[in-house]
Each structure stands twice: as C-alpha cells, then as structure tokens.
Amino acid sequence: MSQITIAYDNKRMRRALPTAATRSGDNAVCASGLFHILTSAFIVSARIYLAPMEGLLDAILRDILTRVGGVDRCVSEFIRITHTLLPDHVYLRIIPELANGGCTPSGVPVRAQLLGSDPVCVAENAARLAALGPHGIDLNFGCPAKVVNRHGGGAALLDDPELLVRIVAAVRRAVPAHMPVSAKMRLGFNDDARAVECAQALEAGGADELVVHARTKADAYRPPAYWERVNDVRLAVRIPVAANGEIWTVDDALRCRQASGCTNIMLGRGMVVDPGLALAVRYADAQTDAVMGPGQSIQTAEGYPVVTWDEIKPLVGAFWLLVCARLEVRQQAGRLKQWLNFMRRRYPQAEEAYMALRTLHDPVLVRHWMVGQGILMANRGSVREDAGT
Ligand SMILES: Cc1cc2nc3c(=O)[nH]c(=O)nc-3n(C[C@H](O)[C@H](O)[C@H](O)COP(=O)(O)O)c2cc1C
C-alpha cells in the first residue's frame, strides 16, 4: 500500500466555510465549497454521521457543526421512553429540527433516537414520533448510564438478544414502511462475546442499518476502540454497518475503515474537538478516489485541510447567540466552556479562551469578553458580519 501526502489548497478550503448542504434522499450532500468541487468530479459514496451525544451534541451544536460541512446525517441525543406516551412538545424540544423538515438549518437530516426496553412502549412512542417526520428512527442499545442500565435499557439489552429482536420488530411495525429504523449498539455489556449475535438480532428485527460503537459497556470510553471487532459484525449481517469510536483525526478515520471494513463512519467527540474533521475526511476520500479510483483505500500522512481558529471564531459567536436564545441563563456560560474544553485538544486559542472564561458564570461578562476578542459585535446582539449566520 502506497503512502502519499495529500497536498491541499487552504485558501480554497477557507472559501468553503461555512458550507450549505442540500438534501439528497436521506443523505445530505454539501452543495457548496471544496467538498462540492471535489465530489462533483468523483463520487464519494462513504457516509459520515454525526454521533448522538446527550448533554453535549444538542440541536445547537448540531446546527453549528453541520454548518462546517462533511456530515451526511445526524442522530439526536437519546430520548428515554419509560411508560408514558411522550407529547409532541417533548420531541420538538429535543429535536427542533422536526419543525424544519427534520433537517438542521444547513439541510442535514436528523434521525431521532429512542432508548427503552419495553417493546410496546417504545413502539407506541416511535409511531407518535414518526408522525412528526424525522428522517428515521434510531434505537439506542449502547448507553452505559447506570440509571438506564438498572432499568434494563441501553447497553444492558445486549445481554438479551431476544428482546432486541422484539423491540426492533415492534418499532419497525409501528412506523411507516418508508421510514428507516436503525440501531446503535456497543460490542456488548461486560464482554464482546455476543456482539455478532446482537447484530444479527437487530437485523432479524428489521433494522435497516447498524452503527457499532467499538467498545463494550465495561470499556466505557477508554481507548482503544476495537474496530476489528466491528468487522466481525459487518461480515455477519447483510445490512450496512457504520463504525464508531476513537476517531479523532483523518488518519484514525482511515485506519478505522481499514480495520472494520466499513466505509461509513460515525464521528463523535472528534467532531466536537475539531469541527473540520468530517470535511477533512471527505477531502482525503476525494483525493483517494482521484489518485486510486473510487473505493480504493490509501494511507495518508497528516496533510489534510485544517479549519483555522479564525474560521472557528464566528462559529463560536453563533453558538453563543443560540445558547443565549435557547437555554436558561444559569446554563449559558457552562455550555460555552464545555465546547471550548473539548476544542482545547485541537486549538491552543480554545485553551486560552477556556482559561479566560473558566471562572466566569455571568453571561454579561462572557459576552463582554467575546466582544473584546472580536467574536461578537459590540453594538449588536449578533455575530460579526463575516460569521456566515
Ligand atoms: C457526552 C456523551 C453523550 C453521549 N450520548 C449518547 C446518546 O445519547 N446516544 C448514543 O447512542 N450514544 C451516545 N454517546 C456515545 C457516542 O454516540 C459515541 O458512540 C461515543 O462517544 C464513541 O464515539 P467517539 O469516540 O467518536 O466519541 C454519548 C457519548 C458521550 C461522550
């Protein structure tokens, strides 16, 4: 296998931000920017999904991250189903995209994720949710939270493949035939011995697609992710399988694809740390297709495009305005610091920003700091003209 360094034109990359996206069936295709230039010449079939992340990747951050581009589909944070039929306003609060044709403002489709262990309750809620028009229902079989697992939900269901079949089958029957039903699983609860059995159960229940987080519940979020075990799952089912876990860089994405055999991947914390990651993977894919022909894989060095801090700053401003518009005052500063805390891994400027804001809780003071940094306009409630919002 040849080793090549991807050369790139950072100016063109900059012009590509922020990208708009248009829908093409269930999958969004970026309609502008570098990605379009490249993919108009080379069909890149690999899909990149944005992971569901409860308490972190809500509609606000989905909006911001999908502005950057490269993401084909999002999944909402999980909505826990117990014994009640949730009213529409709960779904609309957690997935406001439902009021926008099921898409983020950039046009990227969002699937709604449900978490529950009672097939009847989950199915009844899925039917109600389906009427609101999400781009599919995703079922959570990976949540490691004790309170969820204690009630038999999330990753705990991986010890009961028969129940997996019943949950998926009930949901499949309850929602319209055209609506995709996917499932997201870990490799197991305490160990990965039943990973293939679980995947086959989800397929037997009628899931159209699987995403496999390449760790067990017992592994929590500790590296490594066992991508090669996703390959075992992939080979044992006929439905598409996407690999997830520990993809922080383009090289990780390529290694994950190689180890798992999956062309489709789901990015979680890596996208929060580096909002340009999906776009950079796209770039590498397009380069690969250009050099080797569609569907071939190559190893790259780190020569992929970078979204600079100057490009991130207006996104931070837009994020802050959305946070202020939609969240309670007591949550606002914390949300900004949460994202900066992730981006510290990638951007030294995010580290500086985080340190400057660490002790601030009052949104007025945060805003003052952002104006001082040129992220917000002093005399307006909006981000700078060049924010692209
Ligand atoms: C804060 C946080 C919240 C998460 N919430 C969800 C969730 O609501 N539903 C779900 O299926 N997975 C959830 N996950 C798991 C992620 O979707 C993903 O599988 C995991 O983070 C591994 O991918 P990564 O290494 O790319 O982050 C969550 C992970 C984190 C860190």
The ligand as an ORCA input file, in Angstrom:
! r2SCAN-3c Opt
* xyz 0 1
  C     -21.309     13.017     26.451
  C     -21.729     11.849     25.621
  C     -23.069     11.607     25.411
  C     -23.471     10.522     24.614
  N     -24.809     10.326     24.375
  C     -25.204      9.326     23.532
  C     -26.579      9.180     23.164
  O     -27.455      9.969     23.555
  N     -26.909      8.144     22.339
  C     -25.966      7.263     21.860
  O     -26.303      6.340     21.115
  N     -24.657      7.410     22.168
  C     -24.255      8.414     22.972
  N     -22.929      8.595     23.244
  C     -21.930      7.731     22.566
  C     -21.452      8.403     21.272
  O     -22.501      8.498     20.345
  C     -20.298      7.605     20.642
  O     -20.750      6.303     20.395
  C     -19.080      7.559     21.547
  O     -18.771      8.833     22.045
  C     -17.866      6.994     20.797
  O     -17.561      7.809     19.681
  P     -16.361      8.878     19.733
  O     -15.149      8.153     20.267
  O     -16.243      9.319     18.303
  O     -16.790      9.974     20.658
  C     -22.506      9.650     24.042
  C     -21.153      9.902     24.272
  C     -20.754     10.980     25.040
  C     -19.279     11.226     25.240
*
